[in-house]
Amino acid sequence: MRKKVLVIGFVGFLVLVLSGMALGKVAISGLFMKQAGYQESDIRAMTEEFLKQNPDIEVNLSFVAYEELHDKIVVAAASGAGTYDVILLDCIWPAEFAEAGWLLDVTDRLTPEDRADIFPEVLSSVTYKGRLYGMPWLNDWQYFFYNKKMLADIGGKEPQYWPEVMEYAEKMKAQGIVEYPIIDAWGQGEAVVIQWLQYVFAMDGKLFDEAGNPIMNQGKPLEALKFMVDNMNKGLFNPACIESFYEEVRRVFSAGQAAFGLNWTYMYNLANDPAESQIAGNAVLAVIPGFPDGRRSATCNGGMGLSILNTSKYPDEAWKYVTYLSSREVQKKYSQNALPIWKSLYDDPELVAQQPEVVKVAKEQIRYVFDRPQVSWYSQFSLLLSEELQAALTGAKTPEKAMEDAVSRTKEVMAKY
C-alpha cells in the first residue's frame, strides 16, 4: 500500500513538473550596445512594454560598448552555443555574418506593405545580395552641428560647403571666440574611417576603380585625408580629434569648446538640454556641408538592424520581439534619440511636433546617405584603414605614404577572399 502511494505520489510530481514546463516562459536573449541612438534605459523600457503584452516570453538583455559588439557576436555565433537570439547588427556586418551562415534570412517575414514604408537607404542596413537578414531598427545618419551664437558673433550664416566652414573657423580663431573651432571623431577604429569617408564622398571620390582595385592613394581619397591633416595643423580642427569618439565630440561641443562638429542624431537633444549642456538653445542641426566641385553633401549610413542568430531555439518569439521594437508605435514613442525607419511617420503631425527641426533636416539629409563597402572582409578593411589614417593624422606618416600602405594592405586582404 505504501509502495502504491509512493508511485502515485511520484507520478503526480511528474505531472506537476511537466505541466510547469508547458506553462513556463520561453526565454530569449538580446545583445545591444550601451551608447548612441536609443539609450539603454530606452531599450529596457521598450522591453518591459513588450513583456507586458507577451507574458509567455522572457527577455534577457546584455549591453556592451559598440567597440565590443562585433567580437561578442562573432564568438557567440561561431560557438553555436545559442548565447544570443537577437543581436544588434551594424550595417557593415550583414555581408560578413551572412556569408558565414550565422543569420536567419527573414526576407519572407517582412510584408510587402511594410517593406514599401521603409526608406530604401534604411533597408540596405540589413540587406546582403538582395536578401534581408534582419529588421532595420536604429535609423541614423550623421548631421552637421553648429553653435549659432558663435556663428552670429562673426556675422556668418549656415554654411553649405566645407570651404565656408574653414573660412568661418579661421575668423573665430583669429577673434578669440574659440581656440579650436571644429571637433570631429577621429579616434582609431570605425569612427575615423566613417569621418574620412564623409569627406571622400562629399568630394565625389571613390575607393575602388571599375575593376574593383583599391585606389585610395590617388584623387579624392588622398585629397580628403590631406584636407583633414592640413586643417588640423592650422589649428582649425581640435588636436583632440585624433583621440575622440562620438561622446567626446558631444562633450566638447556641449561645453562650448567648439563651434562646429559632426555627430549622430542623438547629440541634438542632449546639446540643447540644460542639464547636459552649457550651450542649450544654441546648438543647431543642419545638413552636412559638401564641396563646390563635388557633392552638396554626404553622410554615412549608420543604420543598425535587429537580427536573429540561426542558433536561436525560438526564432518566432525572437521575430515577435524584433518586430515589436521596430514597430511604428514604439519608434514614434522613442523618437527623441533616433528617428523612425518608417516613411509614413515623417508626416505624422505628432512626431513632427516632437522633433520639428530634426524631421525637417532629416528629409533633406537622407538624400545624401552613402553605404560603406558591403564586402565580407569589411572588418579587416576598416581596421587597416583606421591604422593608416591615424598614422597620417598623428604625423607618423605622410598622407601619401599612409594611403599607399592602405592600398597595399587592402590588396593583401582581398587576396585572401
N, C-alpha and C positions, 0 to 999 in steps of 0.2 A: 504493500500500500504506500509505504513511504517512497519506494522507488518510483511508483507511478506519479506521485505528487511532484517528485523532483523532475521527471521527464516533462510533465505538463508545465511546470514552472519554467524549465529551460526553453521549451517551445514558445511559451508566452513571451519570454525575454527576447528570443529571436525575432518574433513578430514585431515587438516594440522597436527593436533596433532597426529592422528593415523598414518599418513604417517611418521611423525618424529619418532614415536616409532618403526615402522617397519624398518626404516633406522638407528635406534640407535645402539650403540655398545653393545655387550654382555660384561658385566663386571664380571671378576673373580678375586679372591684374593689369594695371596700366602703367606705362613708363612715360613721364613727362619731363619738361625742363623747368628749372626754377625761375629763370629771368626772361624778360621781354615778352611783348604780346600779352596774352592772358596771364595774370599773376597766379601764384599758387593758391591764394585764397579764392580766386575766381573758380579755378578748376575744382577745388574741394566743394564749393557751394553748388556748382553745376552737378557734381556727382551726387551730392546729398539730395538734390531735387529729383535726379534720376532714380535713386534708390527708393524714394517715397512712392514713385509711380510703378516701381518694379520690385516689390518686396521679396520676390523669389530669387533675386540676384544680389550678390555681394561683390563689391569692387575694392580691391586693394591697390592703393596708389603709391608710386615711388617717384621721387623728383631728384634730378641731378642737374648740374650745370650743363649748358649747351656743349661745352668742350668735352664733356664725358659721355654725351648721349650716343654718339656713333659707336664707340667701342663697347659700351654696355649692350647695345643691340646686337652687335656682331658676336660677342661672347655668348649671349643668350641664344641667339639663333643657331650658331654653329654647334652648340652643345646639344641641341634638340631636347633640352630638358623641360621646355614649356614654361620657363620662368615668367614670361610676359605673354599676355594675349593681345593687348592693344599697345601700340607704340606710337610715339610722335615721330613722324618721318619728315626730315628736311627735304626740300625739293631737289637737292643734289644727290640723293641716295636711291631713288627708285631703280635706276639703271643697275647699280651695284647689287642691291638686295634682290631685285627681280631675277637678274642673271644667276644669282646664287641659289634661286629657288626658295627663298625664305618667306616671301609674302603671298598672302591669299589674293588671288585675282578676283576682284569684286565688280568687274565690268558689267556683268548681267544683273547685279543687285541694285544698280542706280537706275531709276526710272528715266525714260526719255524726257518727261516733263521737268524733273529736277536737273537733269543734265543741261537742258536748254536755258535754265535760270541761273546757271553758274558761269561766271566770266571764264572764257577760254584760257586767258592768261593765268587764272587761278587753278583751273582743272589740270593744267600742264604740270602742276607741282606733284601730282600723284600718277602721272602718265608715263608709260615707257612702251615704245613700239606699238602705240595705238591701244594699249590695254590699261585699265585702271587698277592700281594696286593700293587703293585707299580712298578715303573721302577727304576732300580739301577741308581745312578747318581754320588754321591760323592764317588769315588772309592778310598779307603785309608786303609792302614795298617801302623804299625809303623816300624821305622828303628833305627839302632844304629848310632850315630853320634860321631865322634872324631876329636880332634884338631891335625892335622898331624904334626905341628911344635912341640907341647908338646911331642907327641909320639916319634918323631925323637930325641928330646933332651935326652931321656933316652935309645935310641937305640932300641926301640920297633917296632914291626910290627903289622899289623892289627890283633886284637885278634879274635880267633874263639870261645873261651869258657870263661865263666864268671870268673873262677879262674885266667886266664891270665889277665883279666881286673883288678882284685883286686891286682895282683902282680904289674902291671904297676902303679896302683893308689898309692900303698904304696911307690914305688920308687919316684914318682913325689912329694908326700907329704914330704918324707924324704929329697929330694933335694931342697925343697922350690920352686918348679916350680908352684905349685898351692896348695892353702890351703885345699880345698875340691875338689878332682878330679872328682866326679860324681854328676850330678844333675838329679833328676827324679821327676815326678809329683805325689806326694802322698797327695795332698790336699784332704780333706774329701769330698767325692762324688764319682762319677763314675770313676774319674781318678785313685784314689788309688786302686780301685778294678781291673781295667784294668792292672795296672803295676804289682800288685801282681800275677794276673793270668798268666802274661807272664813268670814270674819265675816258677810258678807252672807247666805250660805246658812244659816249657823248661826242667824241671826236669822229665817230663813224668808222672806228677801227675794227680789225678782225684779228683773231688769234691764230687762225689756220687758213691756208690757201685752199683753192678749189679741189686740190688733190688730197687735202687732209693733213698737209705738212705744217708743223708749227712755225709761225713767223713773228713771234713776239719780239725778236731782236731788230725789227725794222719798222718803219712807218709809224702809225698812230700808237701802237702799244708802247714803243720806246719813247715816243713823244709824251705820252701820258705820264710815264714814270719820271721823265725829266721835269715835267710840269710840277709834280709833287716835290721832288728834290730841290729844284731851284727856288720854289716859293717858300719852302721850309727854311732854306739857307738865307732867304731875305727876311725871315722873322715874321712872315705873314701866317704861316701855319705854326701852331704851337709845337715846340720840340717834344712836348708830352704826347703828341700824336703817336709816336712810334711805340709807346707803351700802353696806349689807350684802347679799350674796347668800348662798347656802346654805353655802358653805365658810366664810365669815366667821361665820355662825351657829354652825357646828360648832366653830370655833376658840375663840370666846368662851365657849361653853358648856363645852367640854372644859377650858378654863383655869380654870374655877370662877368666872367673872366674870358668870354669870347662873344663876338658879335654874330658869327656865322657858324653853322655846324650841319652835319648830315646825320640823320638817325631814322629809326623806325617810328611808326605812328605813336607808339606809347609815350614818347617823350613830350608830346604836345600838352597833354593834360597835366602831366607832372610838372612841366616847366611853368605852367600857369597856376599851379596850386601853391598858395602862400605857405602852406605847411611844409612844402618840399623845395620851394624855390625863392630866391631873392629877387627874381625879375618877373614875378607873377603879373600878368597883364601886358607884358611887353614881348612875350615870345610869340612869334608868328610862324605859321607853317605855310610853305609855298612849294611850287613846282621846282625841282632841281634844275639849276641852270645848265645850259648846253654850251656849244662853241659856235661862233658865227659861220665857220666853214664846215661844220659837222651837223649834228642834230640839235633840235630845240632843247632836248632833254634826254636823259637816260637814267633809269632806276632799276635796281636789281630785284628780281622776284625773290622775295624772302618767304614765300608761302610754305606752309607746313601742313601735312595731312595726318590723318589718323589711319594707321594701317593695322592689319591683323596678321600676326605671325602664323605660318601654316602649321605650327606645332600646337596651336590652340585646340583644346578639347571641346570648347564651347564657342565655335565661330558665329553661331546665330545670335547668342546672347551678346557676344562681343560687337557684332554688327549693330545690334539694337542700341548698345551704349554709344557707339561711334555716331550713329545717325541722330541720336538724341543731342549729343554735344554739338553737332554741326547743324542742327535744325534752325529754321528761320526764327522761331520763338526764342531760343536760347541765344542765338547770335545777336539778335536785336537787343535783348536784355543786357548783354555783356559787351556792348559795342564801344565802351569807353576806351579800351586799350587795343582793340583790333576791330576793324570794320568787317562787316559780313561778307561771305562768299557769294551771296545771292544778289543778282542784279535788281530784282524787284524791290528789295529793301532800300535801295538808294533813292527811291522816290516815295518812300514811306514817310508821311509828314511827322510822325513821332520820332523816327530815327533822325531825320534831318534837323528837327528841333533840338535834339540832344547834342548833335555834332555838326552844326551848320557849316563851319569853316572847313572842317576835315572832309566832310562829304563833298563839298564843292571842289576842293583841290584834288581829292581822290579821283573824281571823274575825269579830270584833266591828266593827272599823273599816270593813270593806268595805261594811257595811250603810248607811253614810252617805256613800258616794262620789258626787260630782257631776261632770258634764262641763261644760267651758267651752262657750260658744255655738258650735255646729257650723255656721258660716257661712263662705262662701268669702272674705269680707272680714275674717276674724278678725284677721289680722296688722295691718291698719290700725287696727282697733278697739282692739286691745291696746296699740298704740303711743300712741294718743291718750289712752287711759285711764291709762297709766303716767305720761305727762306731767302730766295733771291731778291725779292722786293725789299725785305728788311736789310739785306746786305747793302743795297743801294741807298736806302733811306738813312742808314747809320754811317754811311761813308766808307764801309769796309770794301766796297767795290764801286766802280763807276756804273752808271745805268747801262752803258753799252755792254760791259763785261757781265753784269748780272743777267741781262736778257740773253746774251749769248749762251751763258751757262744754263739758263732756264730752257732754252731750245734744245740744247744737247741732252739735258736730263729728261726732257719730255720724250724725246726720241727713244731713249733707253726704256722708259716706262711703256711706251706704245709697242715696242718690240716684244715685250713680254705678253701682250694680249693679241 
